[in-house]
Amino acid sequence: MASQLSSPLRVALVGMSGAGKTFWTKRLAADGRHSVCCDDRIEERLKSRLAAGGYAGINGVAAWMGWPDSATYAQCEADYLAEEIAVLDEVLTQLERDRDREQILDTTGSVIYTGNNILMRLRRQMTIVYLAASAQEQQLLIERYLNDPKPVLWRGAFQPKPGEAPKETVARCYPVLIAARRQSYEALAHRAVPVADLQALSRQDDAGAAFLEKIRGRLG
């Protein structure tokens, strides 16, 4: 299994939505690293279904999925996960066929639900780095989701109480979802890097290189 940064560079970033996966993937891409954003590819695969409802973009995916208590949510959640599995299978198949291929992978927060086969292949082909949010940062993620929803696979964690408004249920249940996911991210990743440790790096001109050095230090 991959456990250190080697050549070719293959890094998969995992963590909750808003933890910084896309930011760091884009910084590395700006340095010329080959990168893939799973959200973009999933959105492309859902494009016709989104268009049928007048939706587009990552926020359109969230609107298409709807709140977890909506009648169509379960089917949309299943459709989204099926496309996510297909995207990861495509990426991993390329890596398995081309041993020299470099890859920075911006996964979704729901990567942990894609099944053991995909996750074990991911661990074999890439160094998995978990961007770990603190309790305070997790509260910001909750507020961000409430104000600007992104696609979230709740996988049964949304449990409304009688008379409770959907946003109240989200505010109560999202921390439970985060806690459950944290354990899964930690089990999947080769190493975890606290999000707070990366904040100062993000302001550097050579942020991408500094990020890789931070990861190397964690893997050393």
Disulfide bonds with the S-S distance in Angstrom:
none
